Amino acid sequence: MPEEQPKIAKKSPYAVQVEGGKNYVWCACGHSDNQPFCDGSHKGTGFSPVKYTAEKTEWVWFCGCKRTGSPPMCDGTHKTLD
């Protein structure tokens, strides 16, 4: 049986200005209405959100396709999707 895939929220990353020292919780299932962040929609899906702590205030790119090899950051995987 194939492993369940997360829902693709969008086929590009989310650019977010994060604040140094602040925690963010990235949606891994793709069902959150608060993309790219978790709103609890993963309950019952088998997916768990990923905690990200910003080291400094800067712009980062959170994965939107939910297929990244380096969660929660975009690694360009969305460019390979149909």
PDB file with SEQRES, HELIX, SHEET and CRYST1 records, atoms N, CA, C and O in Angstrom:
SEQRES   1 A   82  MET PRO GLU GLU GLN PRO LYS ILE ALA LYS LYS SER PRO          
SEQRES   2 A   82  TYR ALA VAL GLN VAL GLU GLY GLY LYS ASN TYR VAL TRP          
SEQRES   3 A   82  CYS ALA CYS GLY HIS SER ASP ASN GLN PRO PHE CYS ASP          
SEQRES   4 A   82  GLY SER HIS LYS GLY THR GLY PHE SER PRO VAL LYS TYR          
SEQRES   5 A   82  THR ALA GLU LYS THR GLU TRP VAL TRP PHE CYS GLY CYS          
SEQRES   6 A   82  LYS ARG THR GLY SER PRO PRO MET CYS ASP GLY THR HIS          
SEQRES   7 A   82  LYS THR LEU ASP                                              
HELIX    1 AA1 THR A   77  THR A   80  5                                   4    
SHEET    1 AA1 2 TYR A  14  VAL A  18  0                                        
SHEET    2 AA1 2 GLU A  58  PHE A  62 -1                                        
SHEET    1 AA2 2 ASN A  23  TRP A  26  0                                        
SHEET    2 AA2 2 VAL A  50  THR A  53 -1                                        
CRYST1    1.000    1.000    1.000  90.00  90.00  90.00 P 1           1          
ATOM      1  N   MET A   1       0.847  -1.188   0.000  1.00  0.00           N  
ATOM      2  CA  MET A   1       0.000   0.000   0.000  1.00  0.00           C  
ATOM      3  C   MET A   1       0.887   1.244   0.000  1.00  0.00           C  
ATOM      4  O   MET A   1       1.765   1.370   0.854  1.00  0.00           O  
ATOM      5  N   PRO A   2       0.673   2.169  -0.946  1.00  0.00           N  
ATOM      6  CA  PRO A   2       1.527   3.355  -1.002  1.00  0.00           C  
ATOM      7  C   PRO A   2       1.311   4.256   0.217  1.00  0.00           C  
ATOM      8  O   PRO A   2       0.219   4.318   0.782  1.00  0.00           O  
ATOM      9  N   GLU A   3       2.375   4.943   0.600  1.00  0.00           N  
ATOM     10  CA  GLU A   3       2.303   5.861   1.724  1.00  0.00           C  
ATOM     11  C   GLU A   3       1.431   7.062   1.352  1.00  0.00           C  
ATOM     12  O   GLU A   3       1.499   7.569   0.232  1.00  0.00           O  
ATOM     13  N   GLU A   4       0.625   7.501   2.291  1.00  0.00           N  
ATOM     14  CA  GLU A   4      -0.237   8.655   2.052  1.00  0.00           C  
ATOM     15  C   GLU A   4       0.614   9.899   1.797  1.00  0.00           C  
ATOM     16  O   GLU A   4       1.591  10.152   2.501  1.00  0.00           O  
ATOM     17  N   GLN A   5       0.227  10.668   0.778  1.00  0.00           N  
ATOM     18  CA  GLN A   5       0.931  11.898   0.456  1.00  0.00           C  
ATOM     19  C   GLN A   5       0.167  13.089   1.030  1.00  0.00           C  
ATOM     20  O   GLN A   5      -1.063  13.064   1.082  1.00  0.00           O  
ATOM     21  N   PRO A   6       0.876  14.126   1.459  1.00  0.00           N  
ATOM     22  CA  PRO A   6       0.182  15.317   1.939  1.00  0.00           C  
ATOM     23  C   PRO A   6      -0.486  16.053   0.775  1.00  0.00           C  
ATOM     24  O   PRO A   6      -0.083  15.917  -0.380  1.00  0.00           O  
ATOM     25  N   LYS A   7      -1.498  16.821   1.104  1.00  0.00           N  
ATOM     26  CA  LYS A   7      -2.180  17.659   0.104  1.00  0.00           C  
ATOM     27  C   LYS A   7      -1.232  18.785  -0.311  1.00  0.00           C  
ATOM     28  O   LYS A   7      -0.579  19.393   0.537  1.00  0.00           O  
ATOM     29  N   ILE A   8      -1.160  19.060  -1.599  1.00  0.00           N  
ATOM     30  CA  ILE A   8      -0.339  20.172  -2.085  1.00  0.00           C  
ATOM     31  C   ILE A   8      -1.113  21.463  -1.824  1.00  0.00           C  
ATOM     32  O   ILE A   8      -2.170  21.688  -2.414  1.00  0.00           O  
ATOM     33  N   ALA A   9      -0.586  22.305  -0.944  1.00  0.00           N  
ATOM     34  CA  ALA A   9      -1.243  23.571  -0.621  1.00  0.00           C  
ATOM     35  C   ALA A   9      -1.046  24.559  -1.772  1.00  0.00           C  
ATOM     36  O   ALA A   9      -1.989  25.239  -2.179  1.00  0.00           O  
ATOM     37  N   LYS A  10       0.169  24.635  -2.289  1.00  0.00           N  
ATOM     38  CA  LYS A  10       0.469  25.420  -3.498  1.00  0.00           C  
ATOM     39  C   LYS A  10       1.817  24.979  -4.042  1.00  0.00           C  
ATOM     40  O   LYS A  10       2.668  24.487  -3.303  1.00  0.00           O  
ATOM     41  N   LYS A  11       2.001  25.162  -5.349  1.00  0.00           N  
ATOM     42  CA  LYS A  11       3.213  24.674  -6.013  1.00  0.00           C  
ATOM     43  C   LYS A  11       4.305  25.740  -6.059  1.00  0.00           C  
ATOM     44  O   LYS A  11       4.976  25.921  -7.075  1.00  0.00           O  
ATOM     45  N   SER A  12       4.467  26.433  -4.948  1.00  0.00           N  
ATOM     46  CA  SER A  12       5.550  27.398  -4.781  1.00  0.00           C  
ATOM     47  C   SER A  12       5.711  27.625  -3.281  1.00  0.00           C  
ATOM     48  O   SER A  12       4.809  27.312  -2.504  1.00  0.00           O  
ATOM     49  N   PRO A  13       6.857  28.169  -2.874  1.00  0.00           N  
ATOM     50  CA  PRO A  13       7.066  28.368  -1.436  1.00  0.00           C  
ATOM     51  C   PRO A  13       6.305  29.583  -0.904  1.00  0.00           C  
ATOM     52  O   PRO A  13       5.858  30.445  -1.660  1.00  0.00           O  
ATOM     53  N   TYR A  14       6.177  29.619   0.406  1.00  0.00           N  
ATOM     54  CA  TYR A  14       5.603  30.767   1.107  1.00  0.00           C  
ATOM     55  C   TYR A  14       6.759  31.588   1.664  1.00  0.00           C  
ATOM     56  O   TYR A  14       7.515  31.095   2.501  1.00  0.00           O  
ATOM     57  N   ALA A  15       6.911  32.828   1.217  1.00  0.00           N  
ATOM     58  CA  ALA A  15       7.937  33.722   1.751  1.00  0.00           C  
ATOM     59  C   ALA A  15       7.374  34.350   3.025  1.00  0.00           C  
ATOM     60  O   ALA A  15       6.322  34.989   2.999  1.00  0.00           O  
ATOM     61  N   VAL A  16       8.078  34.166   4.131  1.00  0.00           N  
ATOM     62  CA  VAL A  16       7.611  34.658   5.425  1.00  0.00           C  
ATOM     63  C   VAL A  16       8.764  35.363   6.123  1.00  0.00           C  
ATOM     64  O   VAL A  16       9.875  34.836   6.186  1.00  0.00           O  
ATOM     65  N   GLN A  17       8.498  36.559   6.648  1.00  0.00           N  
ATOM     66  CA  GLN A  17       9.515  37.217   7.463  1.00  0.00           C  
ATOM     67  C   GLN A  17       9.336  36.714   8.887  1.00  0.00           C  
ATOM     68  O   GLN A  17       8.342  37.015   9.547  1.00  0.00           O  
ATOM     69  N   VAL A  18      10.320  35.940   9.353  1.00  0.00           N  
ATOM     70  CA  VAL A  18      10.264  35.366  10.693  1.00  0.00           C  
ATOM     71  C   VAL A  18      11.002  36.278  11.670  1.00  0.00           C  
ATOM     72  O   VAL A  18      11.866  37.067  11.287  1.00  0.00           O  
ATOM     73  N   GLU A  19      10.635  36.144  12.936  1.00  0.00           N  
ATOM     74  CA  GLU A  19      11.223  36.956  13.991  1.00  0.00           C  
ATOM     75  C   GLU A  19      12.184  36.095  14.805  1.00  0.00           C  
ATOM     76  O   GLU A  19      11.810  35.020  15.275  1.00  0.00           O  
ATOM     77  N   GLY A  20      13.407  36.557  14.970  1.00  0.00           N  
ATOM     78  CA  GLY A  20      14.423  35.810  15.692  1.00  0.00           C  
ATOM     79  C   GLY A  20      13.955  35.359  17.064  1.00  0.00           C  
ATOM     80  O   GLY A  20      13.403  36.151  17.827  1.00  0.00           O  
ATOM     81  N   GLY A  21      14.176  34.078  17.382  1.00  0.00           N  
ATOM     82  CA  GLY A  21      13.802  33.508  18.662  1.00  0.00           C  
ATOM     83  C   GLY A  21      12.366  33.029  18.751  1.00  0.00           C  
ATOM     84  O   GLY A  21      11.991  32.389  19.733  1.00  0.00           O  
ATOM     85  N   LYS A  22      11.553  33.325  17.745  1.00  0.00           N  
ATOM     86  CA  LYS A  22      10.148  32.926  17.767  1.00  0.00           C  
ATOM     87  C   LYS A  22       9.971  31.537  17.150  1.00  0.00           C  
ATOM     88  O   LYS A  22      10.668  31.180  16.201  1.00  0.00           O  
ATOM     89  N   ASN A  23       9.032  30.760  17.695  1.00  0.00           N  
ATOM     90  CA  ASN A  23       8.713  29.438  17.167  1.00  0.00           C  
ATOM     91  C   ASN A  23       7.561  29.530  16.171  1.00  0.00           C  
ATOM     92  O   ASN A  23       6.618  30.300  16.357  1.00  0.00           O  
ATOM     93  N   TYR A  24       7.656  28.732  15.115  1.00  0.00           N  
ATOM     94  CA  TYR A  24       6.620  28.626  14.095  1.00  0.00           C  
ATOM     95  C   TYR A  24       6.301  27.149  13.935  1.00  0.00           C  
ATOM     96  O   TYR A  24       7.178  26.303  14.110  1.00  0.00           O  
ATOM     97  N   VAL A  25       5.065  26.831  13.608  1.00  0.00           N  
ATOM     98  CA  VAL A  25       4.669  25.431  13.442  1.00  0.00           C  
ATOM     99  C   VAL A  25       4.135  25.266  12.024  1.00  0.00           C  
ATOM    100  O   VAL A  25       3.038  25.715  11.692  1.00  0.00           O  
ATOM    101  N   TRP A  26       4.948  24.606  11.197  1.00  0.00           N  
ATOM    102  CA  TRP A  26       4.651  24.427   9.769  1.00  0.00           C  
ATOM    103  C   TRP A  26       3.674  23.283   9.543  1.00  0.00           C  
ATOM    104  O   TRP A  26       3.824  22.207  10.122  1.00  0.00           O  
ATOM    105  N   CYS A  27       2.689  23.514   8.714  1.00  0.00           N  
ATOM    106  CA  CYS A  27       1.706  22.492   8.333  1.00  0.00           C  
ATOM    107  C   CYS A  27       2.376  21.482   7.405  1.00  0.00           C  
ATOM    108  O   CYS A  27       2.909  21.852   6.359  1.00  0.00           O  
ATOM    109  N   ALA A  28       2.347  20.204   7.793  1.00  0.00           N  
ATOM    110  CA  ALA A  28       2.936  19.143   6.979  1.00  0.00           C  
ATOM    111  C   ALA A  28       1.895  18.382   6.169  1.00  0.00           C  
ATOM    112  O   ALA A  28       2.245  17.681   5.219  1.00  0.00           O  
ATOM    113  N   CYS A  29       0.613  18.511   6.532  1.00  0.00           N  
ATOM    114  CA  CYS A  29      -0.434  17.723   5.861  1.00  0.00           C  
ATOM    115  C   CYS A  29      -1.015  18.428   4.637  1.00  0.00           C  
ATOM    116  O   CYS A  29      -1.542  17.777   3.734  1.00  0.00           O  
ATOM    117  N   GLY A  30      -0.918  19.767   4.608  1.00  0.00           N  
ATOM    118  CA  GLY A  30      -1.455  20.536   3.488  1.00  0.00           C  
ATOM    119  C   GLY A  30      -2.906  20.951   3.643  1.00  0.00           C  
ATOM    120  O   GLY A  30      -3.449  21.608   2.754  1.00  0.00           O  
ATOM    121  N   HIS A  31      -3.551  20.590   4.741  1.00  0.00           N  
ATOM    122  CA  HIS A  31      -4.978  20.880   4.915  1.00  0.00           C  
ATOM    123  C   HIS A  31      -5.267  22.146   5.725  1.00  0.00           C  
ATOM    124  O   HIS A  31      -6.425  22.556   5.808  1.00  0.00           O  
ATOM    125  N   SER A  32      -4.270  22.766   6.313  1.00  0.00           N  
ATOM    126  CA  SER A  32      -4.481  23.949   7.148  1.00  0.00           C  
ATOM    127  C   SER A  32      -5.061  25.100   6.337  1.00  0.00           C  
ATOM    128  O   SER A  32      -4.687  25.308   5.182  1.00  0.00           O  
ATOM    129  N   ASP A  33      -5.971  25.841   6.945  1.00  0.00           N  
ATOM    130  CA  ASP A  33      -6.504  27.067   6.322  1.00  0.00           C  
ATOM    131  C   ASP A  33      -5.612  28.264   6.634  1.00  0.00           C  
ATOM    132  O   ASP A  33      -5.896  29.383   6.207  1.00  0.00           O  
ATOM    133  N   ASN A  34      -4.536  28.028   7.380  1.00  0.00           N  
ATOM    134  CA  ASN A  34      -3.621  29.086   7.804  1.00  0.00           C  
ATOM    135  C   ASN A  34      -2.222  28.838   7.229  1.00  0.00           C  
ATOM    136  O   ASN A  34      -1.226  29.013   7.931  1.00  0.00           O  
ATOM    137  N   GLN A  35      -2.142  28.433   5.955  1.00  0.00           N  
ATOM    138  CA  GLN A  35      -0.868  28.098   5.313  1.00  0.00           C  
ATOM    139  C   GLN A  35       0.122  29.240   5.409  1.00  0.00           C  
ATOM    140  O   GLN A  35      -0.271  30.402   5.308  1.00  0.00           O  
ATOM    141  N   PRO A  36       1.408  28.936   5.602  1.00  0.00           N  
ATOM    142  CA  PRO A  36       1.998  27.600   5.654  1.00  0.00           C  
ATOM    143  C   PRO A  36       2.010  27.002   7.057  1.00  0.00           C  
ATOM    144  O   PRO A  36       2.714  26.025   7.311  1.00  0.00           O  
ATOM    145  N   PHE A  37       1.238  27.581   7.960  1.00  0.00           N  
ATOM    146  CA  PHE A  37       1.281  27.163   9.351  1.00  0.00           C  
ATOM    147  C   PHE A  37       0.131  26.240   9.727  1.00  0.00           C  
ATOM    148  O   PHE A  37      -0.916  26.223   9.079  1.00  0.00           O  
ATOM    149  N   CYS A  38       0.352  25.471  10.791  1.00  0.00           N  
ATOM    150  CA  CYS A  38      -0.605  24.481  11.268  1.00  0.00           C  
ATOM    151  C   CYS A  38      -1.805  25.146  11.943  1.00  0.00           C  
ATOM    152  O   CYS A  38      -1.655  26.114  12.689  1.00  0.00           O  
ATOM    153  N   ASP A  39      -2.997  24.612  11.669  1.00  0.00           N  
ATOM    154  CA  ASP A  39      -4.209  25.045  12.386  1.00  0.00           C  
ATOM    155  C   ASP A  39      -4.910  23.860  13.045  1.00  0.00           C  
ATOM    156  O   ASP A  39      -6.048  23.979  13.499  1.00  0.00           O  
ATOM    157  N   GLY A  40      -4.215  22.703  13.096  1.00  0.00           N  
ATOM    158  CA  GLY A  40      -4.790  21.519  13.719  1.00  0.00           C  
ATOM    159  C   GLY A  40      -5.510  20.596  12.754  1.00  0.00           C  
ATOM    160  O   GLY A  40      -6.025  19.560  13.174  1.00  0.00           O  
ATOM    161  N   SER A  41      -5.563  20.941  11.465  1.00  0.00           N  
ATOM    162  CA  SER A  41      -6.288  20.135  10.472  1.00  0.00           C  
ATOM    163  C   SER A  41      -5.684  18.755  10.253  1.00  0.00           C  
ATOM    164  O   SER A  41      -6.335  17.892   9.665  1.00  0.00           O  
ATOM    165  N   HIS A  42      -4.457  18.524  10.711  1.00  0.00           N  
ATOM    166  CA  HIS A  42      -3.785  17.236  10.508  1.00  0.00           C  
ATOM    167  C   HIS A  42      -4.363  16.134  11.379  1.00  0.00           C  
ATOM    168  O   HIS A  42      -4.079  14.960  11.144  1.00  0.00           O  
ATOM    169  N   LYS A  43      -5.153  16.474  12.363  1.00  0.00           N  
ATOM    170  CA  LYS A  43      -5.673  15.458  13.286  1.00  0.00           C  
ATOM    171  C   LYS A  43      -6.384  14.355  12.510  1.00  0.00           C  
ATOM    172  O   LYS A  43      -7.312  14.615  11.744  1.00  0.00           O  
ATOM    173  N   GLY A  44      -5.929  13.109  12.722  1.00  0.00           N  
ATOM    174  CA  GLY A  44      -6.512  11.968  12.038  1.00  0.00           C  
ATOM    175  C   GLY A  44      -5.902  11.658  10.681  1.00  0.00           C  
ATOM    176  O   GLY A  44      -6.346  10.726  10.010  1.00  0.00           O  
ATOM    177  N   THR A  45      -4.880  12.427  10.253  1.00  0.00           N  
ATOM    178  CA  THR A  45      -4.285  12.213   8.929  1.00  0.00           C  
ATOM    179  C   THR A  45      -3.018  11.367   8.958  1.00  0.00           C  
ATOM    180  O   THR A  45      -2.625  10.824   7.925  1.00  0.00           O  
ATOM    181  N   GLY A  46      -2.370  11.241  10.114  1.00  0.00           N  
ATOM    182  CA  GLY A  46      -1.091  10.547  10.172  1.00  0.00           C  
ATOM    183  C   GLY A  46       0.088  11.480   9.980  1.00  0.00           C  
ATOM    184  O   GLY A  46       1.236  11.045  10.064  1.00  0.00           O  
ATOM    185  N   PHE A  47      -0.173  12.759   9.724  1.00  0.00           N  
ATOM    186  CA  PHE A  47       0.889  13.750   9.577  1.00  0.00           C  
ATOM    187  C   PHE A  47       1.025  14.537  10.870  1.00  0.00           C  
ATOM    188  O   PHE A  47       0.061  14.697  11.619  1.00  0.00           O  
ATOM    189  N   SER A  48       2.235  15.025  11.123  1.00  0.00           N  
ATOM    190  CA  SER A  48       2.497  15.864  12.291  1.00  0.00           C  
ATOM    191  C   SER A  48       3.149  17.154  11.824  1.00  0.00           C  
ATOM    192  O   SER A  48       3.997  17.128  10.932  1.00  0.00           O  
ATOM    193  N   PRO A  49       2.765  18.291  12.416  1.00  0.00           N  
ATOM    194  CA  PRO A  49       3.393  19.559  12.036  1.00  0.00           C  
ATOM    195  C   PRO A  49       4.860  19.580  12.459  1.00  0.00           C  
ATOM    196  O   PRO A  49       5.289  18.786  13.296  1.00  0.00           O  
ATOM    197  N   VAL A  50       5.619  20.497  11.871  1.00  0.00           N  
ATOM    198  CA  VAL A  50       7.053  20.612  12.142  1.00  0.00           C  
ATOM    199  C   VAL A  50       7.329  21.960  12.800  1.00  0.00           C  
ATOM    200  O   VAL A  50       6.982  23.012  12.262  1.00  0.00           O  
ATOM    201  N   LYS A  51       7.960  21.911  13.976  1.00  0.00           N  
ATOM    202  CA  LYS A  51       8.317  23.139  14.688  1.00  0.00           C  
ATOM    203  C   LYS A  51       9.584  23.728  14.079  1.00  0.00           C  
ATOM    204  O   LYS A  51      10.545  23.014  13.791  1.00  0.00           O  
ATOM    205  N   TYR A  52       9.563  25.047  13.889  1.00  0.00           N  
ATOM    206  CA  TYR A  52      10.720  25.775  13.351  1.00  0.00           C  
ATOM    207  C   TYR A  52      10.988  26.953  14.282  1.00  0.00           C  
ATOM    208  O   TYR A  52      10.085  27.741  14.564  1.00  0.00           O  
ATOM    209  N   THR A  53      12.216  27.075  14.756  1.00  0.00           N  
ATOM    210  CA  THR A  53      12.598  28.211  15.590  1.00  0.00           C  
ATOM    211  C   THR A  53      13.514  29.111  14.771  1.00  0.00           C  
ATOM    212  O   THR A  53      14.571  28.681  14.310  1.00  0.00           O  
ATOM    213  N   ALA A  54      13.103  30.353  14.595  1.00  0.00           N  
ATOM    214  CA  ALA A  54      13.888  31.308  13.810  1.00  0.00           C  
ATOM    215  C   ALA A  54      15.133  31.717  14.599  1.00  0.00           C  
ATOM    216  O   ALA A  54      15.038  32.112  15.761  1.00  0.00           O  
ATOM    217  N   GLU A  55      16.288  31.620  13.963  1.00  0.00           N  
ATOM    218  CA  GLU A  55      17.537  32.011  14.610  1.00  0.00           C  
ATOM    219  C   GLU A  55      17.696  33.525  14.617  1.00  0.00           C  
ATOM    220  O   GLU A  55      18.287  34.098  15.533  1.00  0.00           O  
ATOM    221  N   LYS A  56      17.157  34.163  13.580  1.00  0.00           N  
ATOM    222  CA  LYS A  56      17.236  35.625  13.483  1.00  0.00           C  
ATOM    223  C   LYS A  56      16.051  36.126  12.679  1.00  0.00           C  
ATOM    224  O   LYS A  56      15.360  35.346  12.024  1.00  0.00           O  
ATOM    225  N   THR A  57      15.820  37.421  12.730  1.00  0.00           N  
ATOM    226  CA  THR A  57      14.745  38.024  11.944  1.00  0.00           C  
ATOM    227  C   THR A  57      15.219  38.106  10.501  1.00  0.00           C  
ATOM    228  O   THR A  57      16.209  38.772  10.198  1.00  0.00           O  
ATOM    229  N   GLU A  58      14.503  37.423   9.612  1.00  0.00           N  
ATOM    230  CA  GLU A  58      14.886  37.360   8.202  1.00  0.00           C  
ATOM    231  C   GLU A  58      13.735  36.775   7.390  1.00  0.00           C  
ATOM    232  O   GLU A  58      12.757  36.277   7.946  1.00  0.00           O  
ATOM    233  N   TRP A  59      13.866  36.841   6.077  1.00  0.00           N  
ATOM    234  CA  TRP A  59      12.902  36.197   5.185  1.00  0.00           C  
ATOM    235  C   TRP A  59      13.331  34.754   4.969  1.00  0.00           C  
ATOM    236  O   TRP A  59      14.500  34.481   4.697  1.00  0.00           O  
ATOM    237  N   VAL A  60      12.378  33.828   5.089  1.00  0.00           N  
ATOM    238  CA  VAL A  60      12.629  32.414   4.806  1.00  0.00           C  
ATOM    239  C   VAL A  60      11.524  31.917   3.888  1.00  0.00           C  
ATOM    240  O   VAL A  60      10.489  32.567   3.740  1.00  0.00           O  
ATOM    241  N   TRP A  61      11.749  30.766   3.275  1.00  0.00           N  
ATOM    242  CA  TRP A  61      10.789  30.199   2.339  1.00  0.00           C  
ATOM    243  C   TRP A  61      10.319  28.847   2.834  1.00  0.00           C  
ATOM    244  O   TRP A  61      11.034  27.849   2.744  1.00  0.00           O  
ATOM    245  N   PHE A  62       9.086  28.833   3.366  1.00  0.00           N  
ATOM    246  CA  PHE A  62       8.483  27.591   3.837  1.00  0.00           C  
ATOM    247  C   PHE A  62       7.899  26.837   2.645  1.00  0.00           C  
ATOM    248  O   PHE A  62       7.317  27.437   1.741  1.00  0.00           O  
ATOM    249  N   CYS A  63       8.062  25.517   2.656  1.00  0.00           N  
ATOM    250  CA  CYS A  63       7.549  24.671   1.587  1.00  0.00           C  
ATOM    251  C   CYS A  63       6.031  24.797   1.485  1.00  0.00           C  
ATOM    252  O   CYS A  63       5.328  24.749   2.494  1.00  0.00           O  
ATOM    253  N   GLY A  64       5.534  24.957   0.262  1.00  0.00           N  
ATOM    254  CA  GLY A  64       4.099  25.018   0.020  1.00  0.00           C  
ATOM    255  C   GLY A  64       3.532  23.737  -0.556  1.00  0.00           C  
ATOM    256  O   GLY A  64       2.344  23.457  -0.398  1.00  0.00           O  
ATOM    257  N   CYS A  65       4.384  22.944  -1.234  1.00  0.00           N  
ATOM    258  CA  CYS A  65       3.896  21.711  -1.870  1.00  0.00           C  
ATOM    259  C   CYS A  65       3.854  20.543  -0.895  1.00  0.00           C  
ATOM    260  O   CYS A  65       3.242  19.514  -1.181  1.00  0.00           O  
ATOM    261  N   LYS A  66       4.509  20.699   0.269  1.00  0.00           N  
ATOM    262  CA  LYS A  66       4.540  19.683   1.329  1.00  0.00           C  
ATOM    263  C   LYS A  66       5.320  18.436   0.943  1.00  0.00           C  
ATOM    264  O   LYS A  66       5.175  17.399   1.590  1.00  0.00           O  
ATOM    265  N   ARG A  67       6.154  18.513  -0.111  1.00  0.00           N  
ATOM    266  CA  ARG A  67       6.952  17.366  -0.556  1.00  0.00           C  
ATOM    267  C   ARG A  67       8.453  17.591  -0.355  1.00  0.00           C  
ATOM    268  O   ARG A  67       9.259  16.772  -0.799  1.00  0.00           O  
ATOM    269  N   THR A  68       8.838  18.676   0.299  1.00  0.00           N  
ATOM    270  CA  THR A  68      10.256  19.003   0.482  1.00  0.00           C  
ATOM    271  C   THR A  68      11.030  17.877   1.162  1.00  0.00           C  
ATOM    272  O   THR A  68      10.477  17.137   1.975  1.00  0.00           O  
ATOM    273  N   GLY A  69      12.290  17.755   0.828  1.00  0.00           N  
ATOM    274  CA  GLY A  69      13.153  16.793   1.490  1.00  0.00           C  
ATOM    275  C   GLY A  69      13.790  17.380   2.738  1.00  0.00           C  
ATOM    276  O   GLY A  69      14.468  16.673   3.484  1.00  0.00           O  
ATOM    277  N   SER A  70      13.572  18.683   2.972  1.00  0.00           N  
ATOM    278  CA  SER A  70      14.153  19.350   4.150  1.00  0.00           C  
ATOM    279  C   SER A  70      13.099  20.195   4.868  1.00  0.00           C  
ATOM    280  O   SER A  70      13.217  21.417   4.953  1.00  0.00           O  
ATOM    281  N   PRO A  71      12.056  19.512   5.387  1.00  0.00           N  
ATOM    282  CA  PRO A  71      10.977  20.252   6.050  1.00  0.00           C  
ATOM    283  C   PRO A  71      11.481  21.077   7.236  1.00  0.00           C  
ATOM    284  O   PRO A  71      12.339  20.601   7.980  1.00  0.00           O  
ATOM    285  N   PRO A  72      10.985  22.281   7.433  1.00  0.00           N  
ATOM    286  CA  PRO A  72       9.829  22.859   6.745  1.00  0.00           C  
ATOM    287  C   PRO A  72      10.198  23.769   5.580  1.00  0.00           C  
ATOM    288  O   PRO A  72       9.327  24.422   5.004  1.00  0.00           O  
ATOM    289  N   MET A  73      11.492  23.818   5.225  1.00  0.00           N  
ATOM    290  CA  MET A  73      11.929  24.767   4.203  1.00  0.00           C  
ATOM    291  C   MET A  73      11.773  24.212   2.787  1.00  0.00           C  
ATOM    292  O   MET A  73      11.868  23.006   2.561  1.00  0.00           O  
ATOM    293  N   CYS A  74      11.534  25.113   1.851  1.00  0.00           N  
ATOM    294  CA  CYS A  74      11.450  24.751   0.433  1.00  0.00           C  
ATOM    295  C   CYS A  74      12.823  24.296  -0.056  1.00  0.00           C  
ATOM    296  O   CYS A  74      13.838  24.928   0.237  1.00  0.00           O  
ATOM    297  N   ASP A  75      12.844  23.190  -0.807  1.00  0.00           N  
ATOM    298  CA  ASP A  75      14.097  22.718  -1.411  1.00  0.00           C  
ATOM    299  C   ASP A  75      13.994  22.632  -2.926  1.00  0.00           C  
ATOM    300  O   ASP A  75      14.872  22.075  -3.585  1.00  0.00           O  
ATOM    301  N   GLY A  76      12.904  23.191  -3.481  1.00  0.00           N  
ATOM    302  CA  GLY A  76      12.734  23.198  -4.936  1.00  0.00           C  
ATOM    303  C   GLY A  76      11.964  22.007  -5.478  1.00  0.00           C  
ATOM    304  O   GLY A  76      11.758  21.914  -6.688  1.00  0.00           O  
ATOM    305  N   THR A  77      11.529  21.087  -4.612  1.00  0.00           N  
ATOM    306  CA  THR A  77      10.803  19.905  -5.057  1.00  0.00           C  
ATOM    307  C   THR A  77       9.571  20.261  -5.875  1.00  0.00           C  
ATOM    308  O   THR A  77       9.187  19.509  -6.771  1.00  0.00           O  
ATOM    309  N   HIS A  78       8.937  21.413  -5.578  1.00  0.00           N  
ATOM    310  CA  HIS A  78       7.723  21.803  -6.308  1.00  0.00           C  
ATOM    311  C   HIS A  78       7.962  21.929  -7.814  1.00  0.00           C  
ATOM    312  O   HIS A  78       7.021  21.813  -8.600  1.00  0.00           O  
ATOM    313  N   LYS A  79       9.184  22.160  -8.214  1.00  0.00           N  
ATOM    314  CA  LYS A  79       9.504  22.282  -9.647  1.00  0.00           C  
ATOM    315  C   LYS A  79       9.405  20.957 -10.386  1.00  0.00           C  
ATOM    316  O   LYS A  79       9.357  20.934 -11.616  1.00  0.00           O  
ATOM    317  N   THR A  80       9.372  19.831  -9.632  1.00  0.00           N  
ATOM    318  CA  THR A  80       9.322  18.511 -10.247  1.00  0.00           C  
ATOM    319  C   THR A  80       7.902  17.932 -10.276  1.00  0.00           C  
ATOM    320  O   THR A  80       7.690  16.840 -10.802  1.00  0.00           O  
ATOM    321  N   LEU A  81       6.939  18.655  -9.716  1.00  0.00           N  
ATOM    322  CA  LEU A  81       5.564  18.153  -9.655  1.00  0.00           C  
ATOM    323  C   LEU A  81       4.799  18.414 -10.943  1.00  0.00           C  
ATOM    324  O   LEU A  81       5.076  19.380 -11.654  1.00  0.00           O  
ATOM    325  N   ASP A  82       3.830  17.543 -11.240  1.00  0.00           N  
ATOM    326  CA  ASP A  82       3.003  17.727 -12.440  1.00  0.00           C  
ATOM    327  C   ASP A  82       2.025  18.866 -12.239  1.00  0.00           C  
ATOM    328  O   ASP A  82       1.242  19.174 -13.138  1.00  0.00           O  
TER     329      ASP A  82                                                      
END                                                                             
